[in-house]
Amino acid sequence: MRQFFRMLLLALVLLTVALVSALTAMRFAIHGREVTIPNLVGMTPLQAEHAVAASGLQVVVERQFYSPDIPEGKIMSQVPAPAAKVRRGWAIRVAQSLGPQRVAIPDVTGESERVAELNIRRRGLDLGSVAEINLPETVADQVVSQSPPANSSGVSAPKISLLVSRGPGAAEFLMPNFVGQPLGSVTLALQDAGLKVGKVSVVPTPQAAGETQATPSSQAALAPPGAASMIVTQSPAAGKKVVAGSTVDFGVR
């Protein structure tokens, strides 16, 4: 019996050693490939690539900014921050200094979007975001505002964002309720408002209780819609927003 317990105890000890070894190996496999991010600020991108090559990391120049304090070509900031733990093969995103601002910001307001972009890029600047807006009394495709403004100083990024007019917007209306009105007068009202009559279809009269169902031949004999036809349905419905030039469909009797 003692021999049995000795063998059982030995088996438990061996199992415990095996589990500890497996956990140690797993921990080493997970954390053994981690590396520490070095401080790359103040280096050139080429110097930074050499500094992280042995750690299996990559350097990606993601943005460029003007800086009166950091020399041109040097790294200003980095993500992840120094001393962070990452896996091998991780990419460190850095911002590079362009040095002090030496390029004058041109005035491109009043130009077309295409001409403005050419003028911006000709000065070594980049086109930032382009927003569009409908403005009355403006020419379509005309730059109405820019950021930063012309001749600005202390600009951080070499980009100019534009606000471009798309001309006056189409007039909007709230669709009135035309149900119960004659088609002729409604057609004239729509024309005055800049809207159009779309599809006009005849809606059969509902059958009273006890009446026989109308045959297809009797439905085909329904009188075509005329100016005196009364509107019973409309699309878009009353209260919906529509713009000038939209069409309105009717069902009449």
C-alpha positions as CSV (number, residue, x, y, z in Angstrom):
1,M,0.0,0.0,0.0
2,R,2.9,2.3,0.9
3,Q,4.4,1.6,-2.5
4,F,1.2,2.6,-4.2
5,F,1.0,6.0,-2.3
6,R,4.6,6.7,-3.2
7,M,4.0,6.1,-6.8
8,L,0.9,8.3,-6.7
9,L,2.8,11.1,-5.0
10,L,5.6,10.8,-7.6
11,A,3.0,11.0,-10.4
12,L,1.5,14.2,-8.8
13,V,4.9,15.8,-8.5
14,L,5.7,15.0,-12.1
15,L,2.3,16.4,-13.2
16,T,2.9,19.6,-11.2
17,V,6.4,20.0,-12.8
18,A,4.9,19.5,-16.2
19,L,2.2,22.1,-15.7
20,V,4.7,24.6,-14.4
21,S,6.9,24.0,-17.4
22,A,4.0,24.4,-19.8
23,L,2.9,27.7,-18.1
24,T,6.4,29.0,-18.2
25,A,6.8,28.1,-21.9
26,M,3.5,29.7,-22.7
27,R,4.4,32.9,-20.8
28,F,7.7,33.0,-22.7
29,A,5.9,32.5,-26.0
30,I,3.5,35.3,-25.3
31,H,5.7,37.8,-23.7
32,G,9.1,36.8,-25.1
33,R,8.2,38.5,-28.4
34,E,7.4,41.8,-26.8
35,V,9.8,44.7,-27.2
36,T,10.0,48.1,-25.6
37,I,9.3,51.2,-27.7
38,P,12.4,53.5,-27.8
39,N,12.3,57.3,-27.8
40,L,12.5,58.4,-31.4
41,V,11.8,62.2,-30.9
42,G,14.6,64.3,-32.3
43,M,15.8,61.6,-34.8
44,T,15.3,61.6,-38.5
45,P,13.1,58.9,-39.9
46,L,16.2,57.1,-41.3
47,Q,17.9,57.2,-37.9
48,A,14.7,55.9,-36.2
49,E,14.5,53.0,-38.7
50,H,18.0,52.0,-37.7
51,A,17.2,52.4,-34.0
52,V,14.3,50.0,-34.2
53,A,15.6,47.5,-36.8
54,A,17.0,45.1,-34.2
55,S,13.6,45.1,-32.3
56,G,11.7,44.2,-35.4
57,L,9.6,47.4,-35.4
58,Q,8.7,49.7,-38.2
59,V,8.6,53.5,-38.5
60,V,5.8,55.2,-40.5
61,V,5.8,59.0,-41.1
62,E,2.1,59.7,-40.8
63,R,2.0,63.5,-40.6
64,Q,4.1,66.6,-41.1
65,F,3.8,69.8,-39.2
66,Y,5.6,73.2,-39.1
67,S,7.6,73.8,-35.9
68,P,9.7,76.8,-34.9
69,D,11.4,74.7,-32.2
70,I,12.2,71.3,-33.8
71,P,14.6,71.3,-36.8
72,E,13.3,70.3,-40.2
73,G,13.3,66.6,-40.9
74,K,13.3,65.6,-37.2
75,I,10.6,63.5,-35.5
76,M,8.2,65.6,-33.3
77,S,6.0,63.0,-31.7
78,Q,5.4,59.3,-31.8
79,V,2.6,56.7,-31.2
80,P,3.0,54.4,-29.2
81,A,4.9,56.5,-26.6
82,P,8.4,55.6,-25.5
83,A,8.7,52.7,-23.0
84,A,5.4,51.1,-24.1
85,K,5.4,47.3,-24.6
86,V,4.4,46.0,-28.1
87,R,4.8,43.0,-30.2
88,R,7.6,42.6,-32.8
89,G,6.6,43.9,-36.2
90,W,4.5,46.8,-34.6
91,A,4.5,50.1,-36.6
92,I,5.4,53.3,-34.8
93,R,3.6,56.2,-36.3
94,V,5.5,59.5,-36.1
95,A,5.0,63.1,-37.0
96,Q,7.9,64.9,-38.8
97,S,8.9,68.5,-38.5
98,L,8.9,70.8,-41.5
99,G,10.8,73.4,-39.6
100,P,9.5,77.0,-39.3
101,Q,6.8,78.1,-41.7
102,R,8.4,79.5,-44.9
103,V,5.6,79.2,-47.4
104,A,3.0,82.0,-47.7
105,I,-0.6,80.9,-47.6
106,P,-2.2,82.0,-50.9
107,D,-5.6,83.6,-51.3
108,V,-7.7,81.2,-53.4
109,T,-11.2,82.5,-52.5
110,G,-13.1,83.4,-55.7
111,E,-11.3,80.7,-57.7
112,S,-12.8,77.4,-58.9
113,E,-12.0,74.3,-56.8
114,R,-9.7,73.0,-59.5
115,V,-7.7,76.2,-60.0
116,A,-7.5,76.6,-56.2
117,E,-6.1,73.1,-55.8
118,L,-3.5,73.8,-58.5
119,N,-2.4,77.0,-56.8
120,I,-2.2,75.3,-53.5
121,R,0.0,72.4,-54.7
122,R,2.2,74.7,-56.8
123,R,3.3,76.3,-53.6
124,G,4.2,72.9,-52.0
125,L,1.1,72.8,-49.9
126,D,-1.5,70.1,-49.7
127,L,-5.2,70.3,-50.2
128,G,-7.1,69.5,-46.9
129,S,-10.8,68.8,-46.6
130,V,-13.3,70.3,-49.1
131,A,-16.8,71.1,-47.8
132,E,-19.7,72.1,-50.0
133,I,-22.5,74.5,-49.3
134,N,-25.5,75.9,-51.2
135,L,-25.4,79.7,-51.2
136,P,-27.6,82.2,-52.9
137,E,-26.0,84.8,-55.3
138,T,-22.8,82.7,-55.7
139,V,-21.4,80.9,-58.7
140,A,-21.3,77.2,-58.5
141,D,-17.8,75.6,-58.0
142,Q,-16.5,78.8,-56.4
143,V,-14.3,78.8,-53.3
144,V,-16.0,81.1,-50.8
145,S,-13.7,80.5,-47.7
146,Q,-10.4,78.8,-46.8
147,S,-8.6,77.7,-43.7
148,P,-6.1,78.9,-42.8
149,P,-6.8,82.4,-44.3
150,A,-4.5,84.0,-46.8
151,N,-1.1,85.2,-45.5
152,S,-1.6,83.5,-42.1
153,S,1.4,82.9,-39.9
154,G,2.0,80.3,-37.2
155,V,0.3,77.6,-39.3
156,S,0.7,74.1,-38.0
157,A,0.1,71.9,-41.0
158,P,0.9,72.5,-44.7
159,K,-2.7,72.1,-45.7
160,I,-5.5,74.4,-46.9
161,S,-9.1,73.4,-46.4
162,L,-11.7,74.8,-48.7
163,L,-15.4,75.7,-48.5
164,V,-16.9,75.6,-52.1
165,S,-20.3,76.9,-53.2
166,R,-22.6,74.7,-55.2
167,G,-24.8,77.7,-56.1
168,P,-28.3,78.4,-54.9
169,G,-30.1,75.4,-53.5
170,A,-33.4,74.3,-54.9
171,A,-36.4,75.9,-53.3
172,E,-38.2,73.6,-50.9
173,F,-42.0,73.3,-50.2
174,L,-44.2,71.6,-47.8
175,M,-46.6,69.5,-49.8
176,P,-50.2,70.8,-49.3
177,N,-53.3,68.5,-49.1
178,F,-54.9,68.3,-52.5
179,V,-57.3,65.5,-51.7
180,G,-60.9,66.6,-52.6
181,Q,-59.8,69.2,-55.1
182,P,-60.3,69.1,-58.9
183,L,-57.3,68.0,-60.9
184,G,-57.4,71.0,-63.2
185,S,-57.0,73.7,-60.5
186,V,-54.4,71.6,-58.7
187,T,-52.4,71.3,-62.0
188,L,-52.3,75.1,-62.3
189,A,-51.2,75.5,-58.7
190,L,-48.4,73.0,-59.1
191,Q,-47.1,74.8,-62.2
192,D,-47.1,78.1,-60.4
193,A,-45.0,76.5,-57.6
194,G,-42.5,75.0,-60.0
195,L,-43.7,71.4,-59.5
196,K,-44.9,68.9,-62.1
197,V,-47.9,66.6,-62.3
198,G,-46.7,63.0,-62.5
199,K,-48.8,59.9,-63.0
200,V,-52.5,60.3,-62.8
201,S,-54.5,57.1,-62.3
202,V,-58.3,56.5,-62.0
203,V,-59.2,54.9,-58.7
204,P,-62.4,52.7,-58.9
205,T,-65.3,53.7,-56.7
206,P,-65.6,51.4,-53.7
207,Q,-68.5,49.0,-53.9
208,A,-71.4,49.2,-51.6
209,A,-72.5,46.1,-49.6
210,G,-74.4,43.6,-51.8
211,E,-73.1,45.0,-55.1
212,T,-71.4,42.6,-57.5
213,Q,-67.7,42.9,-58.1
214,A,-66.8,45.1,-61.2
215,T,-65.5,43.1,-64.1
216,P,-62.3,43.9,-65.9
217,S,-64.3,45.2,-68.9
218,S,-66.2,47.6,-66.7
219,Q,-63.0,48.8,-65.1
220,A,-61.5,49.5,-68.5
221,A,-64.6,51.6,-69.4
222,L,-63.8,54.1,-66.6
223,A,-63.7,57.6,-67.9
224,P,-60.1,59.0,-68.4
225,P,-59.1,61.6,-65.9
226,G,-59.9,65.2,-66.8
227,A,-59.8,68.7,-65.3
228,A,-62.9,68.0,-63.3
229,S,-61.7,64.7,-61.8
230,M,-61.5,64.8,-58.0
231,I,-58.3,63.9,-56.3
232,V,-58.6,61.1,-53.8
233,T,-54.9,60.2,-53.2
234,Q,-51.6,62.0,-53.7
235,S,-47.9,61.1,-53.5
236,P,-45.9,62.7,-51.9
237,A,-48.4,62.9,-49.0
238,A,-49.4,66.2,-47.5
239,G,-46.8,67.7,-45.2
240,K,-43.8,66.1,-46.9
241,K,-40.9,68.3,-48.1
242,V,-40.3,68.5,-51.8
243,V,-38.0,70.7,-54.0
244,A,-38.8,72.6,-57.1
245,G,-39.1,70.4,-60.2
246,S,-40.4,67.4,-58.2
247,T,-43.4,65.4,-59.6
248,V,-46.6,64.7,-57.8
249,D,-48.7,61.6,-58.6
250,F,-52.5,61.6,-58.1
251,G,-55.3,59.1,-57.9
252,V,-58.6,60.6,-59.1
253,R,-62.3,59.6,-59.6
